[in-house]
Structure formats: structure tokens, C-alpha cells
């Protein structure tokens, strides 16, 4: 009887059509079926140092790749950033992300949402391969959680007036503190009353010297012979710390041969921009501020001076890192933006807009 084979064949055909339709529907290819549009998401980022224009291009380029994600950057008063952030989190109105300085890592560790390493295929080994050890020591905790990805590392650098150096027949900037002292003494001039007219190097005090904290910290790191973290993560210094302070203040001590600065002078960057100081020390992010005061300044830049015969350069580093907060309703999306901002085109755009050296 040929009826049964025909029924069997028809049944197989119908079953095949059903299976084919199920497969198409699973992959969204069923005729007439539309793929669901991504759900719009908004995440916020708070910072204290960058203006909105620094992040505008980064966010704009990110939106081109992920149009469903809206990122809002807000600058908070630097003097009240920590207090404002903590209060906002307590009230449930805090941001998804915050740009934090390394000084707040330990204090606010419990407020941070670590990177989902498996989801992003990025583990601690990947972190250490991409970033300097200083970042890993801070941002990878004892449980191997990654707390954030750094954007930049800024360090003190030496600014010098090229025109003044050229006029004195000096072709190269100083590299050691011995060189700095020699140049500073040759450029420093005083009035008959002993007041500083031209400063060789604008350091030595606190209130009118920009970046005095970073300068002194760099000197301490260069001067100490032993740095031993104890069990409480504090740093133990030897007597070299006193030597660093004495060396720094010698530039504002009238009886010292290094004397080149007083508390009565204008701000160090102001005096340098007025070409009344041959050298000053600041960070790379300070360059636009200095040139804004004097666009015609022939500004020279050199590495922070080192001790003579030192094997490895030593200098204090400062950085901020975007971190996702536990209070975020969209931590995965927030981490997606951080990955973009800290790598490739995003990192390059940020570095250009901020004037800070990229961390990678």
C-alpha cells in the first residue's frame, strides 16, 4: 500500500518546516519578526578636575558605537568632591561612576563595584601587562579584585625659560640637582637690599609655590634609603626625609647659597610666566595654565631632576581613575564606558583633551 509512505513523507516535510521555523525565530530571521531594539540606558560620571569639554569628545565618540547608552559627565567642586559624593550616595542620588584620586582608594574601597573580570575577559594578569606596577599595587586588592582602570599618570616636571637659557649660552636643561643648583645660582639676582629680583628656581616655600606637595614628595622618595610597607599599609621612612625638607627649604633660606625664593614673591607660575624666574616645577596638566598667562613664553620642559649617579629615576606620581560605584543600577554598562575611555581611541582622545600623559 503506497498511502502509508506518502503520509510518512508528508509528516517529515511538515516536521522539517516546523523545525526550520523554530530555528529562524531563535535567530530573529523569521519573516515579519523584528529584532528588539536595545534598551536605552543612562549612566553618570562625576569628576573634580576635568571640565565638561574634556569629556565631550570621548562621550560623543562612545555614543557613535553605542547609541543606546547616554553618558553624562558632571564636574563637582574639587574642594567638596569627597563630601558631595558621600552625601549623594547616602541619599541614593549618587552617580554610577566617579573619577577618584589614588589617595581615596583604601578609604572608599567598600563603595566600589569591582570589574566583572570573566564577563570582560580581562583579569589581573591583563592589568599588569598593560599598566605600571604602581597602578597594580593600588587598584588590585588583596582578593584580586580590579577596582578601576587608570586614565593617566602625571608627575612633576621641570619648566625652564628657553630664551633665558639661550641668552646665557646654555643649550641643554639640567638633569641632576647639582646641575639645577648651578643654573639656579647663575640666574638668581638680588637687589641691594637682598630681595629677589630674578629667581633661578621658584621653589622653597609652601604658600606661593605651586605643586609644593608633589615636589617635596618627590624629593623625599629620592632621598630616603628605605621604604618598608608595614602590616597597616603605612610607609616607614628613614632620616632622609628631614634631609629632603632641609634641601627644599634651602631655596627660601637667605643664608643658604641656594637662596632663590621668598614668601613675598608672587605665585611661582605667575613669576615664571612673567619671565622673572628661569625655572619652575609643575605637572604636565599645568602647561596650559602657564601658557595662558603668557602665550609668547618660550617654554622648555625637562624631566624632574634626579640625584647624581642614580640608577633609576624616582619621582612622585599622581593619577585619577574612573571607578564604578556599588550604588549604580547599571554597573556593567558603566564598566563598558570605562573600558572605552581607558583604551585605544578613547584614551587618546582623553589624553589630547586633558593634556595628561596616558596611563597605558
C-alpha positions as CSV (number, residue, x, y, z in Angstrom):
1,X,0.0,0.0,0.0
2,X,1.6,3.4,-1.1
3,X,-0.6,5.5,1.1
4,X,1.5,5.0,4.3
5,X,4.8,6.0,2.7
6,X,3.2,9.2,1.3
7,X,1.8,10.1,4.7
8,X,5.2,9.4,6.3
9,X,6.9,11.6,3.8
10,X,4.4,14.4,4.2
11,X,4.8,14.2,8.0
12,X,8.6,14.5,7.7
13,X,8.2,17.6,5.4
14,X,5.8,19.2,7.9
15,X,8.2,18.4,10.8
16,X,11.1,19.9,8.9
17,X,9.2,23.1,8.2
18,X,8.4,23.4,11.9
19,X,12.0,22.9,13.0
20,X,13.2,25.3,10.3
21,X,10.8,27.9,11.5
22,X,11.8,27.5,15.2
23,X,15.5,27.9,14.2
24,X,14.7,31.1,12.2
25,X,12.7,32.5,15.1
26,X,15.5,31.8,17.6
27,X,17.9,33.8,15.5
28,X,15.5,36.6,14.7
29,X,15.2,35.7,11.0
30,X,11.5,34.8,10.9
31,X,9.7,36.8,8.2
32,X,7.8,39.7,9.7
33,X,9.6,39.4,13.0
34,X,11.6,42.5,14.1
35,X,14.7,42.3,16.3
36,X,14.1,44.1,19.6
37,X,15.9,47.4,19.8
38,X,18.5,47.9,22.6
39,X,17.0,49.4,25.7
40,X,18.2,53.0,26.3
41,X,20.5,53.3,29.3
42,X,21.9,56.4,31.0
43,X,24.9,56.4,33.3
44,X,26.6,59.3,35.0
45,X,30.2,60.1,35.8
46,X,31.4,62.6,38.4
47,X,34.8,64.2,38.5
48,X,36.6,67.0,40.3
49,X,39.5,68.0,38.0
50,X,38.2,67.8,34.4
51,X,35.9,70.3,32.8
52,X,32.9,69.1,30.8
53,X,34.7,69.9,27.5
54,X,37.5,67.3,28.3
55,X,34.9,64.5,28.3
56,X,32.7,65.8,25.5
57,X,34.6,64.2,22.6
58,X,35.2,60.9,24.5
59,X,31.4,60.6,25.2
60,X,30.5,61.7,21.7
61,X,32.7,59.0,20.1
62,X,31.5,56.4,22.5
63,X,27.9,57.2,21.6
64,X,28.7,56.5,17.9
65,X,29.5,52.9,18.8
66,X,26.8,52.6,21.5
67,X,23.9,54.9,20.6
68,X,21.6,53.4,23.1
69,X,23.9,54.4,26.0
70,X,23.9,58.0,27.3
71,X,26.8,59.1,29.4
72,X,26.5,62.3,31.5
73,X,29.6,63.9,33.0
74,X,29.4,66.3,35.9
75,X,32.2,68.4,37.4
76,X,31.9,68.7,41.2
77,X,33.7,71.4,43.2
78,X,37.2,69.9,43.9
79,X,37.2,71.3,47.5
80,X,34.0,69.5,48.3
81,X,34.1,66.5,46.0
82,X,34.5,63.7,48.5
83,X,31.8,65.1,50.9
84,X,29.4,65.8,48.0
85,X,29.9,62.2,46.6
86,X,29.5,60.5,50.0
87,X,26.3,62.5,50.8
88,X,24.8,61.8,47.4
89,X,25.4,58.1,47.8
90,X,23.8,58.2,51.2
91,X,20.8,59.9,49.8
92,X,20.5,57.4,46.9
93,X,21.2,60.1,44.2
94,X,24.9,59.4,43.5
95,X,26.5,58.7,40.2
96,X,27.2,55.4,38.5
97,X,30.9,56.3,38.2
98,X,33.4,58.6,39.9
99,X,36.8,59.8,39.0
100,X,38.8,59.2,42.2
101,X,42.4,60.1,43.1
102,X,44.6,57.3,44.3
103,X,44.5,58.8,47.8
104,X,40.9,57.7,48.2
105,X,41.2,54.0,47.2
106,X,41.6,52.5,50.6
107,X,39.1,54.8,52.3
108,X,36.3,54.1,49.9
109,X,37.1,50.6,48.8
110,X,33.8,49.3,50.2
111,X,31.8,51.7,47.9
112,X,33.3,50.3,44.6
113,X,31.9,47.7,42.3
114,X,34.9,45.6,41.0
115,X,35.3,44.7,37.4
116,X,33.5,41.5,36.3
117,X,36.7,40.0,35.0
118,X,35.2,37.0,33.3
119,X,32.5,39.0,31.5
120,X,35.0,41.4,30.1
121,X,37.7,38.8,29.5
122,X,40.2,41.0,31.5
123,X,42.0,39.6,34.6
124,X,44.7,40.8,36.9
125,X,47.4,39.4,34.6
126,X,46.0,41.5,31.7
127,X,46.0,44.6,34.0
128,X,49.7,44.1,35.0
129,X,50.7,43.6,31.3
130,X,49.1,47.0,30.4
131,X,49.8,49.2,33.3
132,X,52.7,50.1,35.6
133,X,53.3,48.3,38.8
134,X,52.2,51.4,40.8
135,X,48.7,51.1,39.4
136,X,48.5,47.4,40.1
137,X,49.7,47.9,43.7
138,X,46.8,50.3,44.3
139,X,43.9,49.1,42.1
140,X,44.2,45.3,42.6
141,X,43.1,44.5,46.1
142,X,44.1,41.5,48.3
143,X,41.2,39.5,46.8
144,X,42.5,40.1,43.3
145,X,39.6,42.4,42.5
146,X,40.2,45.1,39.9
147,X,38.8,48.4,41.4
148,X,39.3,50.7,38.4
149,X,41.3,51.4,35.3
150,X,43.7,54.4,35.4
151,X,43.5,57.1,32.8
152,X,46.8,58.9,33.3
153,X,49.9,59.2,35.4
154,X,51.1,62.7,35.9
155,X,54.4,63.6,37.6
156,X,56.3,66.8,38.5
157,X,58.5,68.1,35.6
158,X,60.9,70.9,35.2
159,X,59.9,74.0,33.3
160,X,62.6,76.3,32.1
161,X,62.7,79.5,30.0
162,X,64.5,78.7,26.8
163,X,65.2,82.4,25.9
164,X,66.9,82.9,29.3
165,X,69.0,79.7,28.8
166,X,69.9,80.6,25.3
167,X,70.9,84.2,26.3
168,X,73.2,82.6,28.9
169,X,74.7,80.2,26.3
170,X,73.2,77.2,28.0
171,X,72.0,74.7,25.3
172,X,70.6,71.9,27.5
173,X,68.3,71.8,30.5
174,X,69.7,70.5,33.9
175,X,69.1,66.8,34.6
176,X,70.6,66.4,38.1
177,X,70.1,68.5,41.3
178,X,73.8,69.5,41.1
179,X,73.0,70.9,37.6
180,X,69.9,72.7,38.8
181,X,71.8,74.3,41.7
182,X,74.5,75.6,39.4
183,X,71.9,77.0,36.9
184,X,69.7,78.5,39.7
185,X,72.6,80.3,41.3
186,X,73.7,81.8,38.0
187,X,70.2,83.1,37.1
188,X,69.2,84.4,40.6
189,X,69.7,88.1,41.0
190,X,69.0,90.3,44.1
191,X,68.6,93.9,44.9
192,X,71.0,95.9,47.0
193,X,68.6,95.2,49.9
194,X,68.8,91.5,49.3
195,X,65.4,91.0,47.8
196,X,65.0,88.5,44.9
197,X,64.7,90.2,41.5
198,X,65.0,87.2,39.3
199,X,64.6,83.7,40.7
200,X,66.8,80.9,39.4
201,X,64.3,78.2,40.6
202,X,60.9,79.0,42.0
203,X,60.7,76.6,44.9
204,X,61.4,76.7,48.7
205,X,58.1,77.8,50.3
206,X,54.6,76.5,50.6
207,X,52.0,79.2,50.2
208,X,53.2,80.7,46.9
209,X,54.8,77.7,45.3
210,X,52.6,75.6,43.0
211,X,52.9,71.8,43.4
212,X,55.0,72.1,46.6
213,X,53.3,68.9,47.9
214,X,54.3,66.9,44.8
215,X,57.8,68.4,44.7
216,X,58.6,67.6,48.4
217,X,57.2,64.1,48.0
218,X,59.5,63.5,45.0
219,X,62.5,64.8,47.0
220,X,61.6,62.5,49.9
221,X,61.3,59.5,47.6
222,X,64.7,60.3,46.1
223,X,66.3,61.0,49.5
224,X,65.2,58.0,51.6
225,X,67.2,54.8,51.8
226,X,64.4,52.5,52.9
227,X,60.7,52.3,52.2
228,X,59.1,49.4,54.1
229,X,55.3,48.9,54.0
230,X,54.2,47.6,57.4
231,X,51.1,45.5,58.0
232,X,48.9,48.5,58.2
233,X,50.0,49.7,54.7
234,X,51.8,52.7,56.2
235,X,55.2,53.7,54.9
236,X,58.2,53.8,57.1
237,X,60.8,56.5,56.2
238,X,64.4,56.8,57.4
239,X,66.1,60.1,58.3
240,X,66.4,61.1,54.7
241,X,63.0,62.7,55.0
242,X,64.5,65.5,57.1
243,X,67.2,65.9,54.5
244,X,64.6,66.3,51.8
245,X,62.8,69.1,53.7
246,X,66.0,70.9,54.5
247,X,67.1,70.8,50.8
248,X,63.7,72.1,49.7
249,X,63.6,75.0,52.3
250,X,67.2,75.9,51.5
251,X,65.9,77.7,48.4
252,X,64.0,80.1,50.7
253,X,66.7,80.5,53.3
254,X,68.6,83.8,52.8
255,X,71.8,82.5,54.4
256,X,71.9,79.5,52.0
257,X,73.8,79.6,48.8
258,X,70.7,78.0,47.2
259,X,68.6,81.1,48.1
260,X,66.3,81.9,45.2
261,X,62.8,82.4,46.6
262,X,60.8,84.2,49.4
263,X,57.2,84.2,50.6
264,X,56.9,87.8,49.5
265,X,57.1,86.9,45.8
266,X,54.2,86.2,43.5
267,X,52.9,82.7,42.8
268,X,55.7,80.6,41.2
269,X,53.8,80.0,37.9
270,X,52.9,83.7,37.7
271,X,56.6,84.8,38.2
272,X,57.7,82.1,35.7
273,X,55.2,83.2,33.1
274,X,56.4,86.9,33.6
275,X,59.9,85.6,32.8
276,X,61.2,86.6,36.2
277,X,62.0,83.0,37.1
278,X,64.3,80.9,35.0
279,X,62.9,77.6,36.2
280,X,59.8,76.3,38.0
281,X,58.4,72.8,38.7
282,X,54.8,71.7,37.9
283,X,52.8,68.9,36.3
284,X,52.0,68.4,32.6
285,X,48.4,69.5,33.2
286,X,49.8,72.9,34.4
287,X,51.3,73.7,31.0
288,X,48.0,75.3,29.5
289,X,47.7,77.5,32.7
290,X,51.2,78.8,32.3
291,X,50.9,79.5,28.6
292,X,47.6,81.1,29.1
293,X,49.4,83.7,31.3
294,X,52.0,84.3,28.6
295,X,51.3,82.7,25.1
296,X,54.7,84.0,23.9
297,X,56.7,82.3,26.6
298,X,59.4,80.1,25.1
299,X,58.7,77.2,27.4
300,X,61.2,74.4,27.8
301,X,60.3,71.1,29.5
302,X,62.6,68.5,31.1
303,X,62.3,65.6,33.4
304,X,62.2,66.1,37.2
305,X,65.8,66.5,38.4
306,X,67.4,63.4,39.9
307,X,70.2,62.7,42.4
308,X,73.6,62.3,40.7
309,X,74.6,58.8,39.7
310,X,71.1,57.5,40.4
311,X,70.4,54.2,38.7
312,X,66.6,54.6,38.2
313,X,64.7,57.9,38.1
314,X,62.4,58.4,41.1
315,X,59.5,60.8,41.1
316,X,56.1,61.1,42.8
317,X,53.2,60.1,40.6
318,X,49.6,61.3,40.8
319,X,46.7,59.8,39.0
320,X,42.9,59.6,38.9
321,X,40.9,56.5,37.9
322,X,37.2,56.0,37.0
323,X,35.5,53.5,39.2
324,X,32.1,52.0,39.2
325,X,30.1,52.5,42.4
326,X,28.1,49.8,44.1
327,X,25.1,52.1,44.1
328,X,25.0,52.0,40.3
329,X,21.9,50.5,38.7
330,X,23.9,49.7,35.5
331,X,27.4,48.6,36.6
332,X,28.0,46.5,33.5
333,X,27.2,49.5,31.2
334,X,29.4,51.7,33.4
335,X,32.3,49.4,33.1
336,X,31.8,49.2,29.4
337,X,32.3,53.0,29.2
338,X,35.3,52.9,31.5
339,X,36.9,50.3,29.2
340,X,36.4,52.5,26.2
341,X,37.7,55.6,27.9
342,X,40.9,53.9,29.2
343,X,41.9,52.2,26.0
344,X,42.6,52.9,22.3
345,X,40.9,55.8,20.7
346,X,39.1,56.8,23.9
347,X,42.3,57.1,25.9
348,X,44.0,59.0,23.1
349,X,41.1,61.5,22.9
350,X,41.1,62.0,26.7
351,X,44.9,62.5,26.7
352,X,44.7,65.1,24.0
353,X,41.8,67.0,25.6
354,X,43.2,66.9,29.2
355,X,46.9,67.3,28.4
356,X,47.7,64.5,30.7
357,X,50.0,61.5,29.8
358,X,48.1,58.4,29.1
359,X,48.4,55.6,31.7
360,X,48.9,52.8,29.2
